[in-house]
Amino acid sequence: MKLTVVILVIALLIARKLLKSGSGKVSASGKIETLCASCANVYRVKGGKGKELIYCNFTTDLRPINFEVCECTGYRSNNIVLLTRVIRIRAG
């Protein structure tokens, strides 16, 4: 009984930590996804054996990102369609 309670408490602490970390998304491999995975300003290159290069294009220069990003002031979701794009499509 005590072991079950200890395991439950540990599982709750891990879940809480995952929810508090920026994106909180977990990939199929169990690795926490970086916020860059859903950003419109990202330039991502995936290679074999799980290797990946991530560059930020928020400014005019490509900046290498060498860590998992949880919060970013330059973040823009790639799921949002820009209003200027919608106006261009309707006008064209």
C-alpha positions as CSV (number, residue, x, y, z in Angstrom):
1,M,0.0,0.0,0.0
2,K,2.8,2.4,0.9
3,L,4.6,1.7,-2.3
4,T,1.5,2.5,-4.4
5,V,1.1,5.8,-2.6
6,V,4.8,6.7,-3.2
7,I,4.6,5.8,-6.9
8,L,1.4,7.8,-7.2
9,V,3.0,10.9,-5.6
10,I,6.1,10.6,-7.9
11,A,3.8,10.3,-11.0
12,L,1.9,13.4,-9.9
13,L,5.1,15.4,-9.4
14,I,6.4,14.4,-12.8
15,A,3.1,15.3,-14.5
16,R,3.1,18.7,-12.6
17,K,6.6,19.4,-13.9
18,L,5.7,18.6,-17.5
19,L,2.7,20.9,-17.3
20,K,4.7,23.7,-15.9
21,S,7.4,23.5,-18.5
22,G,6.6,25.9,-21.3
23,S,5.0,23.9,-24.1
24,G,4.5,20.8,-22.0
25,K,4.2,18.7,-25.2
26,V,5.7,15.3,-25.2
27,S,6.8,13.6,-28.5
28,A,6.2,10.0,-29.3
29,S,9.8,9.2,-28.1
30,G,8.9,10.7,-24.7
31,K,11.1,13.8,-25.1
32,I,9.6,17.2,-24.2
33,E,9.0,19.1,-27.4
34,T,10.5,22.6,-27.8
35,L,8.3,25.6,-28.3
36,C,10.0,26.0,-31.7
37,A,8.2,22.9,-33.0
38,S,5.1,25.0,-33.5
39,C,6.6,28.4,-34.3
40,A,6.3,30.2,-37.6
41,N,9.8,31.7,-37.2
42,V,11.7,28.4,-37.1
43,Y,14.0,26.8,-39.6
44,R,14.2,23.1,-38.7
45,V,16.4,20.4,-40.2
46,K,15.9,16.9,-39.1
47,G,18.4,14.2,-39.9
48,G,19.0,10.6,-39.2
49,K,19.4,9.1,-35.8
50,G,17.3,11.8,-34.1
51,K,19.6,14.6,-35.0
52,E,18.0,18.0,-35.5
53,L,19.2,21.6,-36.2
54,I,17.0,24.5,-35.1
55,Y,17.4,28.1,-36.2
56,C,15.3,31.1,-35.2
57,N,14.3,33.5,-38.0
58,F,12.6,36.1,-35.8
59,T,15.1,38.7,-36.8
60,T,16.7,39.0,-40.2
61,D,19.6,36.7,-39.2
62,L,19.3,32.9,-38.6
63,R,20.3,32.3,-35.0
64,P,21.1,28.7,-33.9
65,I,19.0,27.4,-31.0
66,N,21.0,24.9,-28.9
67,F,18.5,24.2,-26.1
68,E,14.8,23.4,-25.6
69,V,12.8,26.6,-25.6
70,C,9.9,26.9,-23.1
71,E,9.1,30.6,-23.5
72,C,9.9,33.1,-26.3
73,T,9.0,36.7,-26.9
74,G,9.4,36.1,-30.7
75,Y,7.0,33.1,-30.7
76,R,4.3,33.1,-33.4
77,S,2.1,30.1,-33.8
78,N,2.3,28.5,-37.3
79,N,-1.4,27.6,-37.0
80,I,-2.5,31.3,-37.2
81,V,-3.1,32.7,-40.7
82,L,-2.0,36.3,-41.0
83,L,-4.7,38.9,-41.9
84,T,-2.5,40.4,-44.6
85,R,-2.3,37.0,-46.3
86,V,-6.1,36.6,-46.2
87,I,-6.6,40.1,-47.7
88,R,-4.1,39.3,-50.5
89,I,-5.9,36.0,-51.3
90,R,-9.3,37.7,-51.5
91,A,-8.0,40.6,-53.6
92,G,-6.0,38.5,-56.0
